[in-house]
Amino acid sequence: RIAPYVRYVNYKIFEGGTLLPERIIYDHELIYCLSGEAVFLYNGSEYRIRKGELFYLMPYLHNTMIVPEGKTFRAHCIHFDWISPEEQYDFRAEQVYLHMENLPGTIEHLCKYKPEYISCTYGAGGTNVGKNMDVCKMIKDAGTIPVTHFTCIGNTAEGIKDQLQNYLDNGVDHMLALRGDLPFGWTGTGGDFAYATDLVAYVRKEFGDKIEIAVAGSPEGHISCRSLESDIAVLKQKQDNGADYIMTQLCWDMEQFKYWLDAIREAGITMPVDVGIMPILDQAATINMALSRNACVMPRELCEIISRNWIFPNPFDKEPFDADVEGKKARFKEEGIEYTIRQIDEYRALGVNGIHLYALNKWKDVSEIIDRSGMRTLV
């Protein structure tokens, strides 16, 4: 299917112990492992691929490759100019299977804090629904509530009904209803529903009160919405259609959050609010999360932390010439954790209903934030 767009194919051999520094590719790359294994650090996650497995790298995202000691990695690297959105998801679905190894330990460590729930991301169009179900079962078996993300992307009404019934049959009855980010090249969801409001209404109609439904809230307004007022009106519609509570997008601007909280209450939105907080741990990831999709305001204090620890020429460069790269990374992480804890303090003082930490499978860092913030006292 991708043959017409292939630019070239490389056959590569990497000996055990090889480390390819962080890089950015500018075309699509599909790696097919012929033998051995390798670990890719890609888009904030870690993937291990072995013989017979495919790994798809999207353009303009950072990646690092490590070949474990004693393992020789042989692979075909196929570079091509274009790929349809459907095929992107075919390949990305395979990567979900490569990202499961560390999850049981992560879930076990986080569950010692007795969280009210753990949310689990969901691949568009049902491409990874099987593995999503496996993760939800891990969460449930660990003693807490799994909340599965569920998007409109590529989903038909009948498919949604079947998938959610499957979740219910397996004891998963909480979901976060989302439109979902449109894949590159798409102009719509490619499914029966265009917005999360439609999804909420359909789920409530088909399943009644069997499923608890969370919805997204954007304190700064969704980037696709014409105004904050319009975004709040949509949030009210989600409530009217049957949503139970709100999980917010990240927001570092506390004055804006206070304004939004007052505004949604004034609009008649009474749903509980769980605030989404992304731990500040890495310069590039922080900037990327703020600007690549969300257009989040970065307050002066956060900008100062980035500036004090700026890695030259920039934190996205795969080969920085800064003489103190590791020192700056460590100082940024420590200052970022302190900043995150202060933000948690401010949100708790506002009386929000819950704190939803974006763990991103980094249980050690999240555990440190929970411990130092005093959100949970372990007895």
BABASE-156415 format. One record per residue (C-alpha): x, y, z; residue number from 0; residue in one letter; chain. Coordinates in nm, 3 decimals. Example, Ala and Ser with C-alpha at 12.3 -4.5 7.8 and 13.67 -1.06 7.14 Angstrom:
BEGIN
[[1.230 -0.450 0.780] 0 A A] [[1.367 -0.106 0.714] 1 S A] 
This chain:
BEGIN
[[0.000 0.000 0.000] 0 R A] [[0.286 0.242 0.066] 1 I A] [[0.501 0.122 -0.226] 2 A A] [[0.415 0.418 -0.455] 3 P A] [[0.546 0.663 -0.196] 4 Y A] [[0.871 0.490 -0.098] 5 V A] [[1.178 0.709 -0.141] 6 R A] [[1.445 0.458 -0.041] 7 Y A] [[1.512 0.154 0.178] 8 V A] [[1.817 0.099 0.399] 9 N A] [[1.940 -0.227 0.546] 10 Y A] [[2.103 -0.149 0.882] 11 K A] [[2.293 -0.346 1.144] 12 I A] [[2.352 -0.211 1.495] 13 F A] [[2.563 -0.397 1.748] 14 E A] [[2.469 -0.437 2.114] 15 G A] [[2.534 -0.127 2.322] 16 G A] [[2.466 0.110 2.032] 17 T A] [[2.305 0.440 2.127] 18 L A] [[2.174 0.667 1.853] 19 L A] [[2.134 1.016 2.005] 20 P A] [[1.804 1.199 1.992] 21 E A] [[1.711 1.294 1.637] 22 R A] [[1.422 1.428 1.432] 23 I A] [[1.326 1.269 1.100] 24 I A] [[1.164 1.475 0.828] 25 Y A] [[0.984 1.203 0.636] 26 D A] [[0.784 0.894 0.735] 27 H A] [[0.997 0.597 0.841] 28 E A] [[0.886 0.237 0.886] 29 L A] [[1.134 0.006 1.062] 30 I A] [[1.097 -0.368 1.016] 31 Y A] [[1.304 -0.576 1.260] 32 C A] [[1.473 -0.871 1.089] 33 L A] [[1.649 -0.998 1.402] 34 S A] [[1.756 -0.892 1.751] 35 G A] [[1.582 -0.611 1.935] 36 E A] [[1.601 -0.238 2.000] 37 A A] [[1.442 0.016 2.231] 38 V A] [[1.303 0.340 2.088] 39 F A] [[1.241 0.645 2.305] 40 L A] [[0.979 0.816 2.097] 41 Y A] [[0.729 1.095 2.157] 42 N A] [[0.769 1.066 2.536] 43 G A] [[0.728 0.687 2.549] 44 S A] [[0.948 0.377 2.536] 45 E A] [[0.895 0.095 2.286] 46 Y A] [[1.084 -0.234 2.249] 47 R A] [[1.069 -0.401 1.908] 48 I A] [[1.178 -0.753 1.822] 49 R A] [[1.201 -0.982 1.519] 50 K A] [[0.904 -0.955 1.285] 51 G A] [[0.768 -0.636 1.441] 52 E A] [[0.712 -0.302 1.268] 53 L A] [[0.778 0.040 1.417] 54 F A] [[0.640 0.354 1.255] 55 Y A] [[0.806 0.693 1.309] 56 L A] [[0.605 1.003 1.221] 57 M A] [[0.784 1.313 1.087] 58 P A] [[0.909 1.592 1.315] 59 Y A] [[0.901 1.394 1.641] 60 L A] [[1.209 1.325 1.853] 61 H A] [[1.336 0.969 1.880] 62 N A] [[1.634 0.789 2.030] 63 T A] [[1.735 0.426 1.964] 64 M A] [[1.918 0.196 2.205] 65 I A] [[2.033 -0.160 2.125] 66 V A] [[2.066 -0.368 2.445] 67 P A] [[2.403 -0.524 2.525] 68 E A] [[2.439 -0.868 2.370] 69 G A] [[2.172 -0.800 2.106] 70 K A] [[2.246 -0.727 1.739] 71 T A] [[1.966 -0.532 1.574] 72 F A] [[1.913 -0.587 1.200] 73 R A] [[1.638 -0.397 1.024] 74 A A] [[1.501 -0.261 0.699] 75 H A] [[1.437 0.114 0.731] 76 C A] [[1.180 0.226 0.474] 77 I A] [[1.152 0.600 0.408] 78 H A] [[0.847 0.736 0.227] 79 F A] [[0.684 1.070 0.149] 80 D A] [[0.320 1.018 0.241] 81 W A] [[0.086 0.778 0.415] 82 I A] [[-0.292 0.782 0.444] 83 S A] [[-0.441 0.852 0.788] 84 P A] [[-0.590 0.503 0.794] 85 E A] [[-0.249 0.343 0.739] 86 E A] [[-0.094 0.569 1.004] 87 Q A] [[-0.335 0.420 1.251] 88 Y A] [[-0.270 0.066 1.129] 89 D A] [[0.099 0.113 1.206] 90 F A] [[0.048 0.307 1.528] 91 R A] [[-0.190 0.040 1.655] 92 A A] [[0.096 -0.210 1.630] 93 E A] [[0.304 0.014 1.855] 94 Q A] [[0.053 -0.016 2.136] 95 V A] [[0.155 -0.381 2.161] 96 Y A] [[0.517 -0.273 2.208] 97 L A] [[0.439 -0.036 2.495] 98 H A] [[0.291 -0.275 2.749] 99 M A] [[0.597 -0.417 2.924] 100 E A] [[0.636 -0.155 3.197] 101 N A] [[0.266 -0.097 3.260] 102 L A] [[0.199 -0.356 3.533] 103 P A] [[0.477 -0.214 3.750] 104 G A] [[0.367 0.143 3.683] 105 T A] [[0.007 0.068 3.778] 106 I A] [[0.112 -0.123 4.090] 107 E A] [[0.330 0.164 4.211] 108 H A] [[0.063 0.428 4.149] 109 L A] [[-0.212 0.224 4.313] 110 C A] [[-0.036 0.237 4.649] 111 K A] [[-0.167 0.596 4.667] 112 Y A] [[-0.525 0.467 4.635] 113 K A] [[-0.628 0.693 4.344] 114 P A] [[-1.000 0.731 4.274] 115 E A] [[-0.929 0.626 3.914] 116 Y A] [[-0.657 0.584 3.654] 117 I A] [[-0.735 0.700 3.302] 118 S A] [[-0.623 0.496 3.004] 119 C A] [[-0.574 0.644 2.656] 120 T A] [[-0.766 0.492 2.371] 121 Y A] [[-0.658 0.459 2.006] 122 G A] [[-0.884 0.612 1.743] 123 A A] [[-1.112 0.392 1.540] 124 G A] [[-1.080 0.100 1.780] 125 G A] [[-0.738 0.002 1.647] 126 T A] [[-0.600 -0.075 1.992] 127 N A] [[-0.922 -0.147 2.177] 128 V A] [[-0.797 -0.497 2.266] 129 G A] [[-0.486 -0.368 2.441] 130 K A] [[-0.678 -0.080 2.593] 131 N A] [[-0.906 -0.340 2.747] 132 M A] [[-0.602 -0.529 2.880] 133 D A] [[-0.475 -0.212 3.050] 134 V A] [[-0.819 -0.138 3.196] 135 C A] [[-0.824 -0.491 3.340] 136 K A] [[-0.477 -0.437 3.493] 137 M A] [[-0.604 -0.120 3.659] 138 I A] [[-0.918 -0.291 3.784] 139 K A] [[-0.721 -0.591 3.914] 140 D A] [[-0.488 -0.351 4.096] 141 A A] [[-0.786 -0.224 4.296] 142 G A] [[-0.893 0.104 4.138] 143 T A] [[-1.131 0.229 3.868] 144 I A] [[-1.016 0.238 3.505] 145 P A] [[-1.145 0.530 3.298] 146 V A] [[-1.105 0.455 2.929] 147 T A] [[-1.062 0.739 2.684] 148 H A] [[-1.305 0.707 2.393] 149 F A] [[-1.297 0.921 2.080] 150 T A] [[-1.521 0.990 1.783] 151 C A] [[-1.232 0.934 1.538] 152 I A] [[-1.326 0.664 1.288] 153 G A] [[-1.606 0.527 1.506] 154 N A] [[-1.952 0.437 1.380] 155 T A] [[-2.252 0.442 1.612] 156 A A] [[-2.285 0.064 1.590] 157 E A] [[-1.914 0.018 1.653] 158 G A] [[-1.930 0.243 1.960] 159 I A] [[-2.224 0.046 2.093] 160 K A] [[-2.043 -0.286 2.047] 161 D A] [[-1.718 -0.162 2.200] 162 Q A] [[-1.883 -0.008 2.504] 163 L A] [[-2.089 -0.318 2.563] 164 Q A] [[-1.765 -0.515 2.555] 165 N A] [[-1.621 -0.280 2.819] 166 Y A] [[-1.929 -0.326 3.036] 167 L A] [[-1.910 -0.704 2.998] 168 D A] [[-1.554 -0.680 3.133] 169 N A] [[-1.645 -0.459 3.428] 170 G A] [[-1.527 -0.125 3.281] 171 V A] [[-1.802 0.135 3.325] 172 D A] [[-1.621 0.471 3.326] 173 H A] [[-1.518 0.663 3.013] 174 M A] [[-1.376 0.999 2.907] 175 L A] [[-1.576 1.103 2.599] 176 A A] [[-1.367 1.299 2.347] 177 L A] [[-1.388 1.413 1.991] 178 R A] [[-1.020 1.325 1.961] 179 G A] [[-0.736 1.500 1.781] 180 D A] [[-0.784 1.478 1.405] 181 L A] [[-0.511 1.272 1.240] 182 P A] [[-0.280 1.453 0.999] 183 F A] [[-0.461 1.507 0.670] 184 G A] [[-0.812 1.453 0.809] 185 W A] [[-1.076 1.728 0.790] 186 T A] [[-1.334 1.548 1.005] 187 G A] [[-1.364 1.259 1.246] 188 T A] [[-1.431 0.999 0.976] 189 G A] [[-1.704 0.851 1.198] 190 G A] [[-2.073 0.898 1.267] 191 D A] [[-2.021 1.169 1.529] 192 F A] [[-1.847 1.502 1.476] 193 A A] [[-1.817 1.613 1.839] 194 Y A] [[-1.797 1.482 2.193] 195 A A] [[-2.142 1.632 2.260] 196 T A] [[-2.286 1.383 2.009] 197 D A] [[-2.093 1.095 2.163] 198 L A] [[-2.215 1.180 2.515] 199 V A] [[-2.577 1.199 2.400] 200 A A] [[-2.553 0.867 2.216] 201 Y A] [[-2.387 0.681 2.505] 202 V A] [[-2.642 0.811 2.753] 203 R A] [[-2.928 0.718 2.519] 204 K A] [[-2.800 0.366 2.455] 205 E A] [[-2.667 0.277 2.801] 206 F A] [[-2.855 0.496 3.045] 207 G A] [[-2.675 0.524 3.377] 208 D A] [[-2.462 0.212 3.325] 209 K A] [[-2.159 0.421 3.225] 210 I A] [[-2.014 0.720 3.411] 211 E A] [[-1.906 0.980 3.155] 212 I A] [[-1.627 1.233 3.199] 213 A A] [[-1.575 1.509 2.945] 214 V A] [[-1.288 1.743 2.865] 215 A A] [[-1.285 2.106 2.975] 216 G A] [[-1.048 2.375 2.842] 217 S A] [[-0.992 2.663 3.087] 218 P A] [[-0.825 2.865 2.811] 219 E A] [[-1.076 2.756 2.548] 220 G A] [[-1.027 2.474 2.297] 221 H A] [[-0.792 2.578 2.017] 222 I A] [[-1.059 2.486 1.757] 223 S A] [[-1.335 2.686 1.925] 224 C A] [[-1.411 3.040 1.810] 225 R A] [[-1.419 3.187 2.159] 226 S A] [[-1.403 3.096 2.528] 227 L A] [[-1.774 3.177 2.558] 228 E A] [[-1.854 2.936 2.276] 229 S A] [[-1.640 2.668 2.439] 230 D A] [[-1.825 2.710 2.769] 231 I A] [[-2.156 2.679 2.585] 232 A A] [[-2.037 2.349 2.438] 233 V A] [[-1.936 2.230 2.785] 234 L A] [[-2.286 2.315 2.910] 235 K A] [[-2.427 2.112 2.621] 236 Q A] [[-2.215 1.814 2.728] 237 K A] [[-2.367 1.842 3.075] 238 Q A] [[-2.718 1.870 2.932] 239 D A] [[-2.652 1.561 2.718] 240 N A] [[-2.566 1.354 3.025] 241 G A] [[-2.200 1.403 3.119] 242 A A] [[-2.109 1.346 3.485] 243 D A] [[-1.788 1.538 3.549] 244 Y A] [[-1.505 1.736 3.387] 245 I A] [[-1.139 1.653 3.336] 246 M A] [[-0.961 1.972 3.236] 247 T A] [[-0.689 2.029 2.983] 248 Q A] [[-0.364 2.148 3.140] 249 L A] [[-0.364 2.514 3.240] 250 C A] [[-0.071 2.694 3.401] 251 W A] [[-0.242 3.035 3.402] 252 D A] [[-0.410 3.037 3.744] 253 M A] [[-0.592 3.368 3.695] 254 E A] [[-0.743 3.234 3.372] 255 Q A] [[-0.845 2.913 3.547] 256 F A] [[-1.020 3.109 3.824] 257 K A] [[-1.203 3.317 3.562] 258 Y A] [[-1.308 3.001 3.374] 259 W A] [[-1.427 2.827 3.691] 260 L A] [[-1.645 3.125 3.783] 261 D A] [[-1.770 3.151 3.424] 262 A A] [[-1.879 2.787 3.393] 263 I A] [[-2.064 2.808 3.726] 264 R A] [[-2.234 3.127 3.609] 265 E A] [[-2.334 2.939 3.291] 266 A A] [[-2.511 2.674 3.500] 267 G A] [[-2.244 2.406 3.475] 268 I A] [[-2.250 2.220 3.805] 269 T A] [[-2.038 1.917 3.715] 270 M A] [[-1.743 1.839 3.945] 271 P A] [[-1.405 1.952 3.809] 272 V A] [[-1.092 1.737 3.813] 273 D A] [[-0.792 1.949 3.713] 274 V A] [[-0.544 1.804 3.464] 275 G A] [[-0.182 1.870 3.565] 276 I A] [[0.120 1.780 3.354] 277 M A] [[0.436 1.746 3.567] 278 P A] [[0.709 1.984 3.450] 279 I A] [[1.002 1.747 3.397] 280 L A] [[1.158 1.820 3.058] 281 D A] [[1.207 2.146 2.867] 282 Q A] [[1.126 2.019 2.519] 283 A A] [[0.825 1.817 2.635] 284 A A] [[0.686 2.116 2.827] 285 T A] [[0.716 2.354 2.532] 286 I A] [[0.583 2.091 2.293] 287 N A] [[0.280 2.014 2.510] 288 M A] [[0.199 2.383 2.548] 289 A A] [[0.226 2.483 2.184] 290 L A] [[0.194 2.184 1.952] 291 S A] [[-0.178 2.126 2.015] 292 R A] [[-0.305 2.328 2.309] 293 N A] [[-0.188 2.691 2.274] 294 A A] [[-0.142 2.711 2.652] 295 C A] [[-0.021 3.032 2.813] 296 V A] [[0.316 2.985 2.985] 297 M A] [[0.336 3.217 3.290] 298 P A] [[0.644 3.428 3.358] 299 R A] [[0.755 3.201 3.645] 300 E A] [[0.755 2.894 3.421] 301 L A] [[0.933 3.084 3.143] 302 C A] [[1.200 3.190 3.393] 303 E A] [[1.261 2.825 3.487] 304 I A] [[1.306 2.741 3.119] 305 I A] [[1.531 3.043 3.058] 306 S A] [[1.755 2.975 3.359] 307 R A] [[1.816 2.623 3.236] 308 N A] [[1.804 2.679 2.861] 309 W A] [[2.000 2.417 2.669] 310 I A] [[2.187 2.578 2.379] 311 F A] [[2.123 2.611 2.093] 312 P A] [[1.772 2.496 2.194] 313 N A] [[1.618 2.208 2.392] 314 P A] [[1.497 2.040 2.071] 315 F A] [[1.846 2.011 1.920] 316 D A] [[1.961 1.649 1.901] 317 K A] [[2.326 1.747 1.946] 318 E A] [[2.333 2.050 2.180] 319 P A] [[2.668 2.224 2.217] 320 F A] [[2.586 2.337 2.571] 321 D A] [[2.867 2.239 2.812] 322 A A] [[2.624 2.171 3.098] 323 D A] [[2.344 1.976 2.933] 324 V A] [[2.300 1.715 3.205] 325 E A] [[2.329 1.971 3.487] 326 G A] [[2.065 2.193 3.328] 327 K A] [[1.832 1.898 3.271] 328 K A] [[1.861 1.798 3.636] 329 A A] [[1.808 2.154 3.765] 330 R A] [[1.514 2.208 3.530] 331 F A] [[1.352 1.888 3.650] 332 K A] [[1.390 1.983 4.018] 333 E A] [[1.258 2.335 3.963] 334 E A] [[0.979 2.189 3.747] 335 G A] [[0.872 1.950 4.022] 336 I A] [[0.864 2.239 4.271] 337 E A] [[0.658 2.443 4.025] 338 Y A] [[0.415 2.153 3.978] 339 T A] [[0.374 2.114 4.355] 340 I A] [[0.300 2.486 4.399] 341 R A] [[0.042 2.462 4.123] 342 Q A] [[-0.122 2.166 4.298] 343 I A] [[-0.135 2.374 4.618] 344 D A] [[-0.311 2.657 4.436] 345 E A] [[-0.566 2.427 4.275] 346 Y A] [[-0.643 2.254 4.603] 347 R A] [[-0.690 2.594 4.770] 348 A A] [[-0.954 2.675 4.505] 349 L A] [[-1.156 2.374 4.615] 350 G A] [[-1.142 2.175 4.292] 351 V A] [[-1.290 1.826 4.317] 352 N A] [[-0.984 1.632 4.210] 353 G A] [[-0.627 1.644 4.077] 354 I A] [[-0.569 1.443 3.758] 355 H A] [[-0.193 1.401 3.718] 356 L A] [[-0.068 1.313 3.371] 357 Y A] [[0.153 1.022 3.477] 358 A A] [[0.276 0.934 3.124] 359 L A] [[0.402 0.605 3.276] 360 N A] [[0.665 0.797 3.478] 361 K A] [[0.563 0.660 3.814] 362 W A] [[0.882 0.759 3.998] 363 K A] [[0.846 1.128 3.915] 364 D A] [[0.472 1.125 3.982] 365 V A] [[0.526 0.945 4.313] 366 S A] [[0.777 1.210 4.418] 367 E A] [[0.528 1.486 4.335] 368 I A] [[0.249 1.312 4.529] 369 I A] [[0.475 1.254 4.830] 370 D A] [[0.620 1.605 4.841] 371 R A] [[0.286 1.776 4.780] 372 S A] [[0.120 1.585 5.065] 373 G A] [[-0.181 1.491 4.851] 374 M A] [[-0.174 1.139 4.991] 375 R A] [[-0.049 1.025 5.331] 376 T A] [[0.063 0.663 5.322] 377 L A] [[0.001 0.473 5.643] 378 V A] 
